[in-house]
Structures are given as C-alpha cells and as structure tokens.
Amino acid sequence: MTENHKDISCEEFQSHLPELIGAGVDVSNHPHVLGCDLCRALLADLETIAAAARELFPVEDPPDRVWQQIQSAIQEEEGKTSPK
C-alpha cells in the first residue's frame, strides 16, 4: 500500500483487507477506516458476519480420549504396514 494509508482509495484498501485481517492487524484503527464511512461500515458488517459464524460453529477441543484413539489407530496401521 502507499505510504499515506489515509489517502488510499476504498478499492485499494478493500483489496488489502484480507491480508491485513489475516496478519492480525487491528483494522478498526487503520487510518483509512478512521476517515472513511463506507469502509468503516463494511468492516462493521464483516465483524458482525464473523461473530455470527463463530456462534454457528463454536470451536471445541475434542476430549483426550479422541486423540488417544487416533494415536492408537495410527500405531496399529503402522504395525500392519511394517515389513516383517
């Protein structure tokens, strides 16, 4: 992006938005967003969609027994394919 982030176009900002979000940048404090109602509204919509998606598909770690079963299955499979 250009050196002066506030003076970039909405199109340029939005084209870099996925990489900014992916890099963990707090886009809500980006100079362009602070000065652009359109991109600020877009970001608010994206945050609402992301929050709704997290509610639909909560991330839960499986119980330890699941990992133990996977490890046992791998070891069993390796034992079957090992040359005797």
Secondary structure, DSSP 8 states (H G I E B T S, - for coil): --S-GGGS-HHHHHHHHHHHHHTT--GGG-HHHHH-HHHHHHHHHHHHHHHHHHHHS------HHHHHHHHHHHHHHHHHHS--
